[in-house]
Amino acid sequence: MNRRWLLAGSSAAFIAAAATLAGCAGPQPADYAAEKPVLDLKTYFNGDLTAHGIFTDRAGKVARRFTVVMTGTWTGNQGVLDERFTYSDGKTERRVWRLTDLGNGRYSGRADDVVGEAVGIAAGNALNWKYTLRLPVDDKVYDVQFDDWMYLMDERVMLNKAVMSKFGIRLGEVTLSFYKK
C-alpha cells in the first residue's frame, strides 16, 4: 500500500473524528425534558432545606466537606435563597441568592459574591445553572466559572454536580445532595 495514501487516510480520519467531537457539546437541559418529577425551583426552594457536599480537586481527591442549611422564600416570580455553609474545618460562609423566575424554565440569580448574573435553564427534572463566583483563596480572590447541574430525584431529594473552571481549565467539582424538610 502506498505510504502517502495511508497518511492521507489517517489525516482524513483524524479530521473527521475531531469534527465529530467538536459537534458533541455535552448535555443540554432539553435532554431531560421528559424526565420526572418536573423541577420547579419556586416549589423546591421554598421552605427549609439541608445539603451535604464535597469539593474534589482535579485529581478527584476530596479537598473540602461541608453542610449547607438553606431557607427559600418566594413572592410571585421573585425568590430569596439564604444559604449558610459550615465546613469540616469549622469555617462558615453565607450566600444569599436573589432569584427570578423568567418563565418557560428560565431563571436568573444574583448574590454578593457572584459576578454579574447567574443564568439557569430548567427542563424536566434538571436545571443547568451557569455563573462566575468570586472565590477567596488564602489572601487572593479568583473569579471562577461554575457549570452547575441539579437533578430532582423526588419531592425531597435533589442531587447537584458542578464543574468549577478558570480560563476553561477544570479546577475541580462540587457534589451536593439536597434534602427538603
Secondary structure, 3 states (H helix, E strand, C coil): CCHHHHHHHHHHHHHHHHHHHHHCCCCCHHHHCCCCCCCCHHHHCCEEEEEEEEEEECCCCEEEEEEEEEEEEEECCEEEEEEEEEECCCCEEEEEEEEEEEECCEEEEECCCEEEEEEEEEECCEEEEEEEEEEEECCEEEEEEEEEEEEECCCCEEEEEEEEEECCEEEEEEEEEEEEC
